[in-house]
Structures are given as structure tokens and as C-alpha cells.
Amino acid sequence: MITMNKFRLALIAAVFSLTTTTAALAQAPLKIGYTSVEYVLSQMPESKQIESDLKAYSSQLEAQLKSKYSDYQTKAEAYQKGASTMTEVVRADKEKELTGLQGSIQEFQRSADQSLQQKQQTLLKPALDKLQKTIDVVAEENGYTYVLNSDGASPVLLHGPKDGDISDLVLKKMGITPGAAPAAKVATPAAAATPAVPAATKTKTKTKK
């Protein structure tokens, strides 16, 4: 009997707590806003410098890659021309060298792709930090409980009224006059792809018997 009374008291307390929470939510309704991070970033003056720095870094990597491949081609052509006159030991050594160069090129291309992505993240971080701080300020000043990002192939936001879009408020808070409408989003500087290196095929030569 004592256990049943305790259960009833706990149930009453739970109902009271739920009622109190519901009442509190009713008094302070949620206000949800959204913004396009891509659009805001594209309007920030930092974006042009980020894109310029990223292109310059990509060009450096591309030049190194072309240099490596040019060296490989030169040695591969020399091998093809002289293979028939090489001893078996020298020929095997040259083939081993070419295989090593080919592997080095492929490894460099993989690391270059990763390096380019890391460079983009490093360049974007200050701008993204600035954007986050401004969103926080705008959200507080305008009473937004949550702010969603409307970008992406599967955006967090599926539907929302125009007055919920705070993108222009964020730009104005940073002292930037909004340009193109949010619907016409300009993508953030994309990582430039390093040139694909044609797979080197193993050269077969006929040996003199």
C-alpha cells in the first residue's frame, strides 16, 4: 500500500512537471531562422582572397606533379630506346626505377588532394569563425532560438518563410551590403582538382636471344 502511494505521488509530480514545462514553452515560443552559409561566405570580402590563395597553392602542387611526370616520361622513353642493348641486370634495374617513379607520382597525387583540402579548411576557418560569431549575435538580437543552415543537397531546412532568412541580417551586421539573392547561391571556393596522371603502362621489350 505504501508503494502504491509513492507511485501515485511520483505520477502527480511528473504530471505537474510536464504541465510546468509545457506552460513555459507556451510563454516562450521557439523562433527558428535559417541562413545560407555558402551565400554569406560568397558575399564576404575574404572569399576572394581565399579563392586566390587556394588557386595559387593548387598551381604549385600541379607544377610539382607535372615535373615528376615529365621526369618519368623522359626516363621511360630512354628505357624504351635502349632496352634492347641493355644487359638483363641493367634492364631490370631500369624497370625497377620506373616502377618506383610511377608509384611516387601516384602517392604524390593522393597526398596533394589531401593537402589541398586541408589548405582550404585552414583558409576558410577564420571566415567561418567570424560568420559563426555574427550569427550568434544576430540570433540573440532578433530572438531566434535556433538558426539552421539551408545549404546542401539534403538541406536541414525543408521549408521556411522569407522572414526567417537571416542571411542579409548577418551580412549587414558585418558591414557588408547584400548582393545576389540567397536563391542564387555562389559556392564557396572549391578545391581545385589536381591534374590526373595517366597510368603508366609497363613497357615490354623484346630481348635478343
C-alpha positions as CSV (number, residue, x, y, z in Angstrom):
1,M,0.0,0.0,0.0
2,I,2.9,2.3,0.8
3,T,4.5,1.5,-2.5
4,M,1.2,2.4,-4.4
5,N,1.0,5.8,-2.6
6,K,4.6,6.5,-3.5
7,F,3.8,5.6,-7.1
8,R,0.8,8.0,-7.2
9,L,2.9,10.8,-5.7
10,A,5.6,10.3,-8.3
11,L,3.0,10.3,-11.1
12,I,1.4,13.5,-9.8
13,A,4.9,15.1,-9.6
14,A,5.7,14.0,-13.2
15,V,2.4,15.4,-14.5
16,F,3.0,18.7,-12.7
17,S,6.5,18.9,-14.1
18,L,5.2,18.2,-17.6
19,T,2.5,20.9,-17.2
20,T,5.0,23.4,-16.0
21,T,7.4,22.7,-18.9
22,T,4.6,23.0,-21.4
23,A,3.4,26.3,-19.9
24,A,7.0,27.6,-20.0
25,L,7.3,26.7,-23.7
26,A,3.9,28.3,-24.4
27,Q,5.1,31.5,-22.8
28,A,8.4,31.5,-24.8
29,P,7.6,30.1,-28.3
30,L,10.5,28.9,-30.4
31,K,11.7,31.3,-33.1
32,I,13.6,29.5,-35.9
33,G,15.7,31.2,-38.5
34,Y,17.8,30.0,-41.3
35,T,20.7,31.1,-43.4
36,S,22.8,30.0,-46.4
37,V,26.4,29.8,-45.3
38,E,27.6,29.5,-48.9
39,Y,25.7,32.7,-49.9
40,V,27.0,34.7,-46.9
41,L,30.6,33.5,-47.4
42,S,30.4,34.4,-51.1
43,Q,29.5,37.9,-50.2
44,M,32.3,38.3,-47.6
45,P,35.4,40.1,-49.0
46,E,37.6,37.3,-47.5
47,S,36.2,34.9,-50.1
48,K,38.1,36.4,-53.0
49,Q,41.4,36.2,-51.1
50,I,40.7,32.6,-50.1
51,E,39.9,31.6,-53.7
52,S,43.1,33.4,-54.9
53,D,45.3,31.7,-52.3
54,L,43.7,28.4,-53.0
55,K,44.3,28.7,-56.7
56,A,48.0,29.7,-56.1
57,Y,48.5,26.7,-53.8
58,S,46.8,24.4,-56.3
59,S,49.1,25.7,-59.1
60,Q,52.2,24.9,-57.0
61,L,51.1,21.3,-56.5
62,E,50.2,21.0,-60.2
63,A,53.6,22.2,-61.2
64,Q,55.3,19.7,-58.9
65,L,53.2,16.9,-60.3
66,K,53.9,17.8,-63.9
67,S,57.7,18.0,-63.1
68,K,57.6,14.5,-61.6
69,Y,55.6,13.1,-64.5
70,S,58.0,14.8,-67.0
71,D,60.9,13.1,-65.3
72,Y,59.2,9.8,-65.5
73,Q,58.4,10.2,-69.2
74,T,62.0,11.1,-70.1
75,K,63.3,8.1,-68.3
76,A,60.6,5.8,-69.8
77,E,61.5,6.9,-73.3
78,A,65.2,6.4,-72.7
79,Y,64.5,3.0,-71.4
80,Q,62.4,2.1,-74.5
81,K,65.1,3.2,-76.9
82,G,67.9,1.5,-75.1
83,A,66.3,-1.6,-73.6
84,S,67.3,-3.9,-76.5
85,T,71.0,-3.1,-75.9
86,M,70.9,-3.4,-72.1
87,T,72.1,-6.3,-70.1
88,E,69.5,-8.2,-68.2
89,V,70.7,-6.7,-64.9
90,V,70.7,-3.1,-66.1
91,R,67.3,-3.6,-67.8
92,A,65.8,-5.0,-64.5
93,D,67.3,-2.0,-62.6
94,K,65.7,0.5,-65.0
95,E,62.3,-1.2,-64.8
96,K,62.5,-1.1,-61.0
97,E,63.4,2.6,-61.2
98,L,60.4,3.3,-63.5
99,T,58.0,1.4,-61.3
100,G,59.2,3.3,-58.3
101,L,58.7,6.7,-60.1
102,Q,55.2,5.6,-61.1
103,G,54.4,4.8,-57.5
104,S,55.9,8.1,-56.3
105,I,53.7,10.0,-58.8
106,Q,50.5,8.3,-57.7
107,E,51.4,8.8,-54.0
108,F,52.1,12.5,-54.6
109,Q,48.7,12.9,-56.3
110,R,46.9,11.4,-53.4
111,S,48.8,13.5,-50.8
112,A,48.3,16.6,-53.0
113,D,44.5,16.1,-52.9
114,Q,44.5,15.8,-49.1
115,S,46.9,18.8,-48.8
116,L,44.6,20.9,-50.9
117,Q,41.6,20.0,-48.8
118,Q,43.5,20.9,-45.6
119,K,44.6,24.1,-47.1
120,Q,41.0,25.1,-48.0
121,Q,39.9,24.3,-44.4
122,T,42.8,26.4,-43.0
123,L,41.9,29.3,-45.2
124,L,38.2,29.1,-44.5
125,K,38.5,28.8,-40.7
126,P,38.9,32.5,-39.9
127,A,35.9,33.4,-42.1
128,L,33.8,30.7,-40.7
129,D,34.6,31.7,-37.1
130,K,33.7,35.3,-37.9
131,L,30.5,34.1,-39.5
132,Q,29.6,31.9,-36.5
133,K,30.1,34.8,-34.1
134,T,28.0,37.1,-36.2
135,I,25.2,34.5,-36.5
136,D,25.2,34.2,-32.7
137,V,24.9,38.0,-32.3
138,V,22.1,38.3,-34.9
139,A,20.2,35.4,-33.3
140,E,20.4,37.0,-29.9
141,E,19.4,40.4,-31.1
142,N,16.5,39.1,-33.1
143,G,15.2,36.5,-30.6
144,Y,16.0,33.4,-32.7
145,T,16.2,30.2,-30.6
146,Y,17.6,28.1,-33.5
147,V,19.3,29.0,-36.7
148,L,19.6,26.3,-39.4
149,N,21.9,26.1,-42.5
150,S,19.8,25.9,-45.7
151,D,22.7,24.7,-47.9
152,G,23.5,21.2,-49.1
153,A,22.0,18.6,-51.4
154,S,19.8,17.5,-48.5
155,P,19.4,20.7,-46.6
156,V,18.4,20.8,-42.9
157,L,15.7,23.3,-43.9
158,L,12.9,21.8,-46.0
159,H,10.5,24.8,-45.8
160,G,10.6,28.3,-44.3
161,P,9.1,31.7,-44.7
162,K,11.2,34.5,-46.2
163,D,11.2,36.5,-42.9
164,G,13.0,33.5,-41.3
165,D,16.1,34.0,-43.6
166,I,18.7,35.9,-41.6
167,S,21.4,35.8,-44.2
168,D,21.1,39.5,-45.1
169,L,21.0,40.5,-41.4
170,V,24.2,38.6,-40.8
171,L,25.9,40.4,-43.8
172,K,24.7,43.8,-42.6
173,K,26.0,43.1,-39.1
174,M,29.4,42.5,-40.7
175,G,29.1,45.8,-42.6
176,I,28.5,44.1,-45.9
177,T,25.9,45.2,-48.4
178,P,24.0,42.1,-49.6
179,G,24.4,41.3,-53.2
180,A,22.7,38.5,-55.1
181,A,19.6,37.0,-53.7
182,P,20.1,33.9,-51.4
183,A,18.3,31.7,-54.0
184,A,21.2,32.4,-56.4
185,K,23.9,30.9,-54.2
186,V,27.5,31.2,-55.1
187,A,29.5,28.2,-53.9
188,T,32.5,28.5,-51.6
189,P,35.9,28.3,-53.2
190,A,36.0,24.6,-54.3
191,A,39.2,22.7,-54.0
192,A,40.8,22.7,-57.5
193,A,41.4,19.2,-58.7
194,T,45.0,18.2,-59.3
195,P,45.6,17.0,-62.9
196,A,45.1,13.3,-63.4
197,V,48.2,11.5,-64.1
198,P,47.8,8.9,-66.9
199,A,48.6,5.5,-65.6
200,A,51.9,4.4,-66.8
201,T,51.9,1.1,-68.5
202,K,54.6,-1.4,-68.1
203,T,56.8,-1.4,-71.2
204,K,57.5,-4.7,-72.7
205,T,60.6,-5.1,-74.9
206,K,61.8,-8.0,-76.9
207,T,65.1,-9.3,-75.8
208,K,67.7,-10.6,-78.2
209,K,68.2,-14.3,-78.0
